[in-house]
């Protein structure tokens, strides 16, 4: 139960952080889907999927950018996450 509360708090923090970023209607990825996810060891993670059209939780049509973070949570304003081969902080695709 505690893990679920942690994921909910992380999701809210990520949503607030993304909502603060100014966006333009001309942006190629104008829509975002933020949801809790799982780290490779079944720990808590958060996933953000950026799309060109409104997305649904179960599928994404067309081009998208998915970013998942499972280390250094909860994320803080201005925090940088490094996705190099030496760290296992998350993924991007």
C-alpha positions in Angstrom: 0.0 0.0 0.0 2.9 2.3 0.8 4.3 1.8 -2.7 1.0 2.7 -4.3 1.0 6.0 -2.3 4.5 6.7 -3.5 3.6 6.1 -7.1 0.6 8.4 -6.8 2.6 11.2 -5.3 5.3 10.8 -8.0 2.6 10.9 -10.7 1.2 14.1 -9.3 4.6 15.7 -9.0 5.5 14.8 -12.6 2.2 16.1 -13.9 2.7 19.4 -12.1 6.2 19.7 -13.4 5.1 19.1 -17.0 2.1 21.5 -16.6 4.5 24.3 -15.7 6.5 23.9 -19.0 5.2 26.3 -21.6 4.0 24.6 -24.7 2.9 25.7 -28.1 0.1 24.4 -30.3 2.8 24.0 -33.0 4.8 21.6 -30.8 5.2 18.2 -32.5 4.3 16.5 -29.2 1.5 18.6 -27.7 -0.1 15.8 -25.6 1.3 13.9 -22.6 0.3 10.8 -20.8 1.8 10.3 -17.3 1.4 7.0 -15.5 3.0 4.9 -12.8 5.3 2.2 -14.1 7.6 -0.5 -12.7 11.4 -0.6 -12.5 13.2 -3.8 -13.7 13.3 -5.0 -10.1 9.5 -4.3 -9.7 10.2 -1.0 -7.8 8.3 2.2 -8.4 8.8 4.2 -11.5 7.1 6.9 -13.5 6.5 7.0 -17.3 5.8 10.0 -19.5 4.6 9.5 -23.0 4.5 12.5 -25.4 2.3 12.2 -28.4 1.0 14.3 -31.3 -2.6 13.2 -30.7 -4.5 12.5 -27.5 -3.4 9.1 -26.2 -5.1 6.4 -24.2 -3.6 4.4 -21.4 -3.7 1.1 -23.3 -2.3 2.3 -26.6 -0.6 5.1 -28.5 -1.1 5.6 -32.2 1.5 7.3 -34.4 4.8 8.8 -33.4 5.6 9.2 -29.7 8.4 9.8 -27.2 8.4 7.7 -24.0 10.5 8.5 -21.0 10.6 6.4 -17.8 12.5 7.1 -14.6 13.0 4.7 -11.8 16.0 6.1 -9.8 16.2 9.5 -8.1 12.5 9.6 -7.3 10.6 11.7 -6.5 11.7 14.1 -9.2 12.2 17.7 -8.2 12.0 20.9 -10.2 15.2 21.4 -12.2 16.5 17.9 -11.6 18.5 16.4 -14.4 18.2 12.7 -15.2 21.1 11.1 -17.0 20.4 8.2 -19.4 23.9 7.0 -20.3 25.2 3.4 -20.4 26.9 3.7 -17.0 23.7 4.5 -15.0 20.4 2.7 -14.8 18.1 5.6 -14.1 15.4 4.8 -16.6 14.8 4.7 -20.3 13.8 6.8 -23.3 12.4 5.5 -26.6 
